[in-house]
């Protein structure tokens, strides 16, 4: 009897082991087939208590409740923490006005609930330094929060970084009335955060609002995480011009997870340079291994935009997101004056409302074409869509051109309402376009 019981227990253990093996999650891959590193699916957040000594601003003479600009006082606390081996700069409850701040290696920023770090409305409170702006390296105003060459920098907490953008927005629109070609370099204004040449960066939980210009900009960074953020600028009344939520510029290994984004421009944008010879400039480069998931878009121009300053982007995933009121879900901006290549882009699990779901067309804003005999032909290839449930003004809004070629786009398990006058896919400039279980306005759709 004991032998039979032992045998049954052994068989049960074998079956349990087999079931455990079946439960092992299949390792994720990027659209080009490369294995996705486990870092991308690790949802562990930063524990501020493990980051070292905490330097509370009010303990070092920084005052709250005054509109006095306290840049020097706050910077002194950052420098003190760096000199003493690093630590957390804590913004307590209250409002603290400042210009540009520069974080050092080993220092971090934490905003307690009810804390507001608020930008000055005067641009001269922001230093001018060589920086990266609109696909070019030049001298421009620095951001409110700046970090360069850091490993492990974090911004955390339940508080707010408020760019105090409205005075800057008003000036921009006044200039635009006088000069319709007015650019962001003409109406100069600071960004909210600018992080460059850094790695292992996390920005989590905070409210990032009212940026005068781009809200978050990273350049030449890797392993950056944006987690559960509230990113907002006005999209009514006085709109916040070019207040992109997250600009990813010559970066790789980036996660945007669980964020709410409502801005008067694009939400997540891939950048890397622009111009006829941009691919030959060492300061420019590609973006790759970008994961955007579980995000909620309010009003934005594009949920994911490749361009207008992109060279080569690949392994881009946007999944399990909802849009309340977006102009475009995936926007591929094709600059005729810039050699561009977008490939292995995947959109999956999208719901909500949009003006255009997929928009591909030439982008000629501030076009500056130069002569180049060996100008490469731009291209988009291996772009895929799966499990889409949307109400669309136009589902398929794709324009061809002799300046670029489109190849290998696929649509799988699609069920959308399309209000366009022309039936989806009627005008198709894509080579090797495939449709599988595509339902448009209640009818299964095939290629003409």
CORRA-V904141 format. One record per residue. N is the residue number from 1. RES is the residue in three letters. PHI is phi in degrees with one decimal (* if undefined). NEAR is the number of other C-alpha atoms within 10 Angstrom. Layout:
# CORRA-V904141
n,res,phi,near
N,RES,PHI,NEAR
N,RES,PHI,NEAR
This chain:
# CORRA-V904141
n,res,phi,near
1,UNK,*,6
2,UNK,-64.9,7
3,UNK,-64.1,8
4,UNK,-64.3,9
5,UNK,-65.1,10
6,UNK,-62.9,11
7,UNK,-63.3,12
8,UNK,-63.8,12
9,UNK,-63.8,12
10,UNK,-64.7,12
11,UNK,-63.5,12
12,UNK,-63.2,12
13,UNK,-64.9,12
14,UNK,-64.6,12
15,UNK,-64.2,12
16,UNK,-63.5,12
17,UNK,-63.5,12
18,UNK,-65.0,11
19,UNK,-65.8,11
20,UNK,-62.4,10
21,UNK,-63.4,10
22,UNK,-66.9,10
23,UNK,-79.7,9
24,UNK,-62.0,8
25,UNK,-68.9,7
26,UNK,-65.5,7
27,UNK,-64.3,9
28,UNK,-75.4,14
29,UNK,-127.8,12
30,UNK,-80.9,19
31,UNK,-56.0,20
32,UNK,-88.3,14
33,UNK,96.7,10
34,UNK,-68.3,11
35,UNK,-70.7,11
36,UNK,-82.1,16
37,UNK,-63.0,14
38,UNK,-60.7,9
39,UNK,-55.3,12
40,UNK,-69.5,19
41,UNK,-105.5,12
42,UNK,-79.6,8
43,UNK,-95.5,10
44,UNK,-62.8,7
45,UNK,-96.3,13
46,UNK,-69.4,15
47,UNK,-99.2,8
48,UNK,-61.2,18
49,UNK,-64.8,9
50,UNK,-96.4,9
51,UNK,-97.1,17
52,UNK,106.0,15
53,UNK,-58.3,16
54,UNK,-104.1,18
55,UNK,-110.4,22
56,UNK,-79.0,17
57,UNK,-53.3,20
58,UNK,-68.1,16
59,UNK,-79.6,10
60,UNK,-124.6,12
61,UNK,86.4,12
62,UNK,-84.5,18
63,UNK,-101.7,19
64,UNK,-107.1,20
65,UNK,81.4,10
66,UNK,-125.4,11
67,UNK,-89.0,13
68,UNK,-61.9,12
69,UNK,-77.1,19
70,UNK,-117.8,19
71,UNK,-57.0,20
72,UNK,-62.7,14
73,UNK,-66.2,15
74,UNK,-69.3,26
75,UNK,-61.8,18
76,UNK,-63.3,15
77,UNK,-68.9,21
78,UNK,-60.2,25
79,UNK,-66.2,16
80,UNK,-63.3,15
81,UNK,-61.5,24
82,UNK,-62.5,18
83,UNK,-66.1,14
84,UNK,-97.6,10
85,UNK,101.6,12
86,UNK,103.0,21
87,UNK,160.1,24
88,UNK,-107.1,27
89,UNK,-84.1,23
90,UNK,-101.7,21
91,UNK,-96.0,27
92,UNK,-79.9,20
93,UNK,-56.7,17
94,UNK,130.0,17
95,UNK,-112.0,20
96,UNK,-127.7,28
97,UNK,-89.9,24
98,UNK,-155.7,25
99,UNK,-99.1,27
100,UNK,-73.6,26
101,UNK,-115.4,21
102,UNK,-125.7,18
103,UNK,-87.9,22
104,UNK,-107.1,21
105,UNK,-57.7,19
106,UNK,89.1,21
107,UNK,-100.5,30
108,UNK,-138.5,26
109,UNK,-119.6,22
110,UNK,-130.5,25
111,UNK,-113.0,25
112,UNK,-69.0,18
113,UNK,-59.0,15
114,UNK,89.6,14
115,UNK,-84.0,21
116,UNK,-133.0,23
117,UNK,-97.7,25
118,UNK,-115.1,24
119,UNK,-75.6,30
120,UNK,-67.8,26
121,UNK,-85.5,21
122,UNK,-107.6,14
123,UNK,-67.0,18
124,UNK,-71.1,13
125,UNK,-83.2,19
126,UNK,-115.9,23
127,UNK,-64.7,17
128,UNK,-98.3,16
129,UNK,-141.1,11
130,UNK,-68.0,12
131,UNK,-149.0,16
132,UNK,-116.4,20
133,UNK,-148.1,19
134,UNK,49.1,16
135,UNK,76.3,22
136,UNK,-137.5,17
137,UNK,-98.9,13
138,UNK,-162.2,13
139,UNK,-84.7,13
140,UNK,-158.5,18
141,UNK,-69.0,22
142,UNK,-75.1,26
143,UNK,-86.5,31
144,UNK,-67.8,28
145,UNK,-110.9,23
146,UNK,-124.7,18
147,UNK,-145.4,23
148,UNK,-131.3,20
149,UNK,68.4,15
150,UNK,-105.7,20
151,UNK,-118.3,19
152,UNK,93.4,16
153,UNK,-66.0,24
154,UNK,-135.1,23
155,UNK,-124.6,21
156,UNK,-138.7,25
157,UNK,113.6,21
158,UNK,-98.0,16
159,UNK,-87.9,22
160,UNK,-131.6,24
161,UNK,-107.9,24
162,UNK,-112.9,25
163,UNK,-75.8,30
164,UNK,55.5,20
165,UNK,-76.7,27
166,UNK,-56.4,19
167,UNK,-60.3,13
168,UNK,-69.9,22
169,UNK,-63.9,24
170,UNK,-58.5,15
171,UNK,-64.7,13
172,UNK,-59.8,21
173,UNK,-69.2,18
174,UNK,-64.8,13
175,UNK,-62.8,16
176,UNK,-65.0,15
177,UNK,-63.0,10
178,UNK,-76.2,9
179,UNK,-137.2,11
180,UNK,-60.4,10
181,UNK,-92.4,12
182,UNK,-55.7,16
183,UNK,-107.2,14
184,UNK,-68.0,14
185,UNK,-80.4,11
186,UNK,-79.4,12
187,UNK,-100.8,16
188,UNK,-73.3,16
189,UNK,-161.9,26
190,UNK,-79.8,32
191,UNK,-85.9,28
192,UNK,-85.9,30
193,UNK,-131.5,23
194,UNK,-136.3,23
195,UNK,-122.7,24
196,UNK,-132.9,21
197,UNK,51.2,16
198,UNK,-128.3,21
199,UNK,-145.2,22
200,UNK,54.9,16
201,UNK,-105.7,20
202,UNK,-132.5,19
203,UNK,-119.9,21
204,UNK,-137.3,23
205,UNK,73.5,20
206,UNK,-75.2,23
207,UNK,-98.3,21
208,UNK,-118.9,23
209,UNK,-132.5,25
210,UNK,55.7,27
211,UNK,-66.8,36
212,UNK,-61.0,29
213,UNK,-140.1,25
214,UNK,-49.8,26
215,UNK,-81.3,29
216,UNK,-129.1,23
217,UNK,-135.8,23
218,UNK,-116.0,24
219,UNK,-136.2,24
220,UNK,52.5,22
221,UNK,-121.7,25
222,UNK,-143.9,23
223,UNK,56.0,20
224,UNK,-115.2,26
225,UNK,-124.3,22
226,UNK,-111.6,21
227,UNK,-123.7,21
228,UNK,52.2,18
229,UNK,-95.7,21
230,UNK,-111.9,19
231,UNK,-118.4,26
232,UNK,-144.4,24
233,UNK,-146.2,31
234,UNK,-67.1,20
235,UNK,-118.5,17
236,UNK,-134.4,9
237,UNK,54.5,6
238,UNK,-82.1,13
239,UNK,-78.6,19
240,UNK,-85.8,27
241,UNK,-68.7,24
242,UNK,53.7,19
243,UNK,-97.1,32
244,UNK,-40.3,29
245,UNK,-70.7,31
246,UNK,-142.1,22
247,UNK,-104.2,23
248,UNK,-109.4,25
249,UNK,-123.8,27
250,UNK,54.3,27
251,UNK,-131.5,28
252,UNK,-142.5,22
253,UNK,58.9,22
254,UNK,-132.3,26
255,UNK,-119.8,22
256,UNK,-120.6,22
257,UNK,-132.8,24
258,UNK,67.5,20
259,UNK,-96.5,22
260,UNK,-101.6,22
261,UNK,-131.6,27
262,UNK,-140.2,29
263,UNK,-142.0,30
264,UNK,-88.3,22
265,UNK,-177.5,24
266,UNK,-77.3,28
267,UNK,-84.2,27
268,UNK,-103.3,22
269,UNK,-129.0,23
270,UNK,-98.8,26
271,UNK,-131.1,29
272,UNK,-169.6,29
273,UNK,134.4,31
274,UNK,-147.4,25
275,UNK,118.0,22
276,UNK,-59.7,19
277,UNK,-111.0,16
278,UNK,-61.7,22
279,UNK,-71.9,21
280,UNK,-102.5,10
281,UNK,-90.7,12
282,UNK,-64.8,7
283,UNK,-78.1,16
284,UNK,-95.8,23
285,UNK,170.1,21
286,UNK,-89.4,23
287,UNK,-121.9,27
288,UNK,-155.2,22
289,UNK,58.5,24
290,UNK,-118.3,24
291,UNK,-117.7,20
292,UNK,-119.3,22
293,UNK,-149.2,19
294,UNK,56.6,17
295,UNK,-104.0,22
296,UNK,-124.9,21
297,UNK,-105.8,22
298,UNK,-82.4,19
299,UNK,-101.1,25
300,UNK,-144.4,28
301,UNK,-76.3,23
302,UNK,-143.7,30
303,UNK,-67.0,31
304,UNK,-134.3,23
305,UNK,-125.4,22
306,UNK,-102.0,27
307,UNK,118.1,24
308,UNK,-83.5,24
309,UNK,-120.8,24
310,UNK,-119.9,34
311,UNK,-109.8,29
312,UNK,-136.6,26
313,UNK,-124.9,27
314,UNK,-152.3,24
315,UNK,53.9,25
316,UNK,-118.9,26
317,UNK,-124.8,21
318,UNK,-127.3,25
319,UNK,-145.3,20
320,UNK,54.8,17
321,UNK,-125.4,21
322,UNK,-131.1,23
323,UNK,-120.2,24
324,UNK,-78.6,14
325,UNK,-157.8,18
326,UNK,-107.5,25
327,UNK,-66.4,23
328,UNK,-141.0,27
329,UNK,-84.3,31
330,UNK,-114.7,21
331,UNK,-121.1,25
332,UNK,-103.5,23
333,UNK,-88.3,20
334,UNK,-108.4,28
335,UNK,-85.7,28
336,UNK,-66.0,21
337,UNK,-95.9,24
338,UNK,-136.0,27
339,UNK,-73.2,24
340,UNK,-131.4,28
341,UNK,-145.1,21
342,UNK,-111.5,26
343,UNK,-150.8,23
344,UNK,54.9,22
345,UNK,-113.9,25
346,UNK,-133.0,23
347,UNK,-120.8,23
348,UNK,-145.5,21
349,UNK,67.6,19
350,UNK,-114.4,23
351,UNK,-132.4,18
352,UNK,120.1,19
353,UNK,-127.6,22
354,UNK,-152.9,26
355,UNK,-77.5,22
356,UNK,-129.9,25
357,UNK,-78.0,26
358,UNK,-115.5,20
359,UNK,-122.0,21
360,UNK,-131.2,18
361,UNK,-164.2,16
362,UNK,-61.6,18
363,UNK,-119.2,15
364,UNK,-118.4,14
365,UNK,-64.4,9
366,UNK,52.4,11
367,UNK,-68.3,13
368,UNK,-139.0,13
369,UNK,-76.5,14
370,UNK,-114.9,12
371,UNK,-77.7,9
372,UNK,-150.7,10
373,UNK,-66.3,6
374,UNK,-102.2,6
375,UNK,-60.5,13
376,UNK,-67.3,15
377,UNK,-79.9,14
378,UNK,-68.5,22
379,UNK,-156.2,17
380,UNK,-127.2,24
381,UNK,-147.2,19
382,UNK,55.8,20
383,UNK,-111.9,22
384,UNK,-132.3,20
385,UNK,-134.5,21
386,UNK,-147.1,20
387,UNK,57.2,19
388,UNK,-110.8,23
389,UNK,-131.7,19
390,UNK,-137.2,21
391,UNK,-103.8,20
392,UNK,-122.6,23
393,UNK,-63.7,19
394,UNK,-140.2,22
395,UNK,-76.3,25
396,UNK,-116.8,21
397,UNK,-120.0,20
398,UNK,-122.9,21
399,UNK,-114.1,14
400,UNK,-84.6,15
401,UNK,-162.8,13
402,UNK,-79.6,8
403,UNK,-92.8,16
404,UNK,-154.6,19
405,UNK,-127.1,16
406,UNK,-119.5,24
407,UNK,-151.5,16
408,UNK,59.0,16
409,UNK,-105.9,21
410,UNK,-134.7,16
411,UNK,-127.5,19
412,UNK,-130.9,17
413,UNK,54.4,17
414,UNK,-112.8,22
415,UNK,-140.8,20
416,UNK,-131.8,22
417,UNK,-96.7,17
418,UNK,-124.7,24
419,UNK,-91.5,17
420,UNK,-66.5,15
421,UNK,-72.1,8
422,UNK,-96.9,11
423,UNK,-60.1,16
424,UNK,-54.0,20
425,UNK,74.2,18
426,UNK,-63.4,11
427,UNK,-100.3,15
428,UNK,-120.6,16
429,UNK,-95.7,15
430,UNK,-98.3,18
431,UNK,-80.9,12
432,UNK,60.4,12
433,UNK,-88.9,18
434,UNK,-125.9,15
435,UNK,-123.6,18
436,UNK,-139.8,14
437,UNK,56.7,16
438,UNK,-103.6,21
439,UNK,-110.5,20
440,UNK,-121.5,18
441,UNK,54.2,14
442,UNK,82.9,11
443,UNK,-119.3,11
444,UNK,-66.2,13
445,UNK,-112.2,17
446,UNK,-125.8,15
447,UNK,-68.5,11
448,UNK,-59.4,9
